[in-house]
Amino acid sequence: MEFLSARFTGSVFAARHWRAGTIVLGMIGWLTGLAPVSSSSLFPFEGTNVAPSASYILTPKPNADYAPEKTGRELTDGIRSFGRFWSNGQSIGWEKRSPVFFRQTYQEETAIKRIEIGTGKNARSMIALPSHALVYIAGDDGRFAFLGDVRGAWQRDSSVADGTTTLSLNFEPVRVRHIKIVLFRDSPFLFLDEVRILSANAGARVDGSMTEDQVTEHAVARRRSEAENRAGQAPLGPNEAQRFAWPLAEAASSTDRAQCSIAQISPWIEGTAHEILAASPAAIGPSFHVKGGWLVAAFRVENRTSANQNVRLDFGNRVGTGNPRSSVVSYVLGLDYQWRADVVQNSDQIVLPPSSFTMLLAEAPIVDTGNVQLVTTIECGPAKAAFDLIGRAIPVEDQARPYGNLWSYLTGPVARTASCWPEFHDDVGVNTAVVNETALNRRVNKNAEALLRTYLRTFSKSRRLLLYMEMTDPSWPQGDDETKLEAELTEWWGWVSRVLREENYKGEIAFYPIDEVRPSQVRRLNMIAGIFRRIAPGIPLYGTIDDASSLETADVDIAQVLDRLVPSLPPDMARRKEIQVYSTKPLGKTLSMSNHYRRLSWLAFSASLHGSGFWSMWDASGTSSPQLGWSDFGGSERDYAAVYGSPAGCIYPSRRLLAWRRGLEDFAIFNACRSRSTEDLRGKVQAFVNKEDREAADYDETLSTVAQSCID
């Protein structure tokens, strides 16, 4: 008998199935929890779609802009979607939400034999088929059993054409009262247009053991486990939070088995094991910096022996630098199912498994101008190598340094930095702090003042403080009545300014009333700006802008614009307002070290902007879960964070964060040299950033050319 089969049907899929084997229903194990029973079906005609017979519950609610839930029956109305399925009103969709739960309960136990899900893919719009559609069923007792995955055997999405399709799961008939389908997205967007559940004449009884909460736990664990299986080869390490080694291929490990190999490579090499192993030795020559910047070097250490080897990094003579620190880089799995070396963990020694390699980092703050030197020694078993890291620090005025903003809200592991790493934000280049609205709104948080004081103490050395108020929230007066709003803002500013004085905050202050101002919100923003200019003259207005028309009409003094808008900025805009750039690209771990994170500040300099940033310091599903290897799979599957929580409760930066910091330092060097050079440096940098396929070495070479001419 064929127990389970999964099929992809429709125009874009050939039929696929697997056979689970011949199984006696009375002996099926925990996987399905089914026991045989004979009973008449509530639906007398086999193959009837029973889904329309009951309402369903979706959690969370659809939130895609052009595909909201309107009737609550979209998935059982019998109408399929075609063409532009994400915007034609016949589908519902989720943006950056996962998992999605479909829950349905029938009046009586009903025999079913097949489940179909209508969905679709459009690669350009970042819409993918679900990675999983896990089905759980229960009888009258409400105890659930796992039935199967409608998505079936995983198939690489690149082999699937764009368009709508039907995923289906066939199984031996079973009697159910409750059905729960848990869907995980495989891209920022997930769309559904129909769920069909086909009846059978009779079926087996469900012998389930899971509660509703256990269903979620089971689905999440399965998602994580299958994500790692799908990724294939995995890194090595003593636990999930220390996977710092990658197996060498047999050919590489068998070459000169008697020794380790140690080489300096670019710290900004992309993070896959293949790219790190293939990286050429770094060019020998000075690196260029500014005071307050960082000297960073990376080393690939290969243990080609058949035994564990102790690896140690030590520092010797140093000139122009502060106290150096050593780190090992651990791997983390991205939402594209690729492992990357990204987690920077302080350590001066590790045990490297046989036939494997790792990446080490050496960092030192630049504390003076002029010559820079740091001697670094690495040992791997009996092998030993010394590296003389040299550089040159260029003088730069404070006003020539860019602003750096990562919306570093005090949440998750970031909240603990004040006690465990007080200099963290300074160390990673964040000189613009953003106070979250929960610390600025006493209507929604009775402890707002205590939290505001925590922000001010944590960011006491920040160059600028943005007061994010979220004034679209209904706790603020809405509408066009300026009188009431001005009275409330006057009282609010009296409270906030008092706390600022008491905490002796010395940096710049800016009001941040609305995030990512839409054209429909400009009128309200401008009304708020007018009020603030009356009650707090001299305090600038800040806004994030992701719409070109809003940039022209919004009454803000400081605008941080989305990176895609920068090429089309009016030539005189940067002279009329202070403008910075930011990015909200998803799947942060998959983005290029150089061509995204480092490039942001090069883009800013080339367009005469004042700083750069990206969303965000902390926002990813796995940020606080070192015990799970910081896996973003299984939860909301968001990946924007630039840091990782440490097992000890503090924080680890990512290499991506250090690459962004390097870009800020590059910006400062360009600005310092621009005032001393007759060359069109902005034009030169703009020509460089117009191509987004540069190698890490290309950035270093261009920077070196500019800096050398500046010094000479």
Secondary structure, DSSP 8 states (H G I E B T S, - for coil): ---EEEEEESTT------------GGG--TTT-EE------SSSSTT-B-GGGS-EEEES----TT---SSS-GGGSS----SSTTTSSS-EEEES---EEEEEEEEEEEEEEEEEEEEEEBGGGTB---SEEEEEEE-TT--EEEEEETT-S---GGGS-SEEEEEEEEEEEEEEEEEEEEEE-SSSEEEEEEEEEEE-S--EEE---B-HHHHHHHHHHHHHHHHHHHH-S--B-SSTT---BEE--HHHHHTTTT-EEEEEE-TTS-SSHHHHHH------S-EEEETT-EEEEEEEEEE-SSS-EEEEEEEEEEESB---EEEEEEEEE-TTS-EEEEEEEE-SEEEE-TTEEEEEEEEEEB-SSEEEEEEEEEEETTEEEEEEEEEEEE---GGGS-EEE----S-GGGGGHHHH-TTHHHHTT--EEEE-GGGT-TTT-TTHHHHHHHHHHHTTT-SEEEEE--TTSTTS--SS-HHHHHHHHHHHHHHHHHHHHHHT--SEEEEE-SSS--GGGHHHHHHHHHHHHHHSTT--BEEEE-SHHHHHH---SEEEEEGGGGGGS-TTHHHHSEEEEEE--S-GGGS-IIIIIIHHHHHHHHTT--EEEES-SS-BTTTT-GGGTT--TTTT--B--SEEE-TTSSEEEBHHHHHHHHHHHHHHHHHHHHTT-SS-HHHHHHHHHT-S---HHHHHHHHHHHHHHHH-
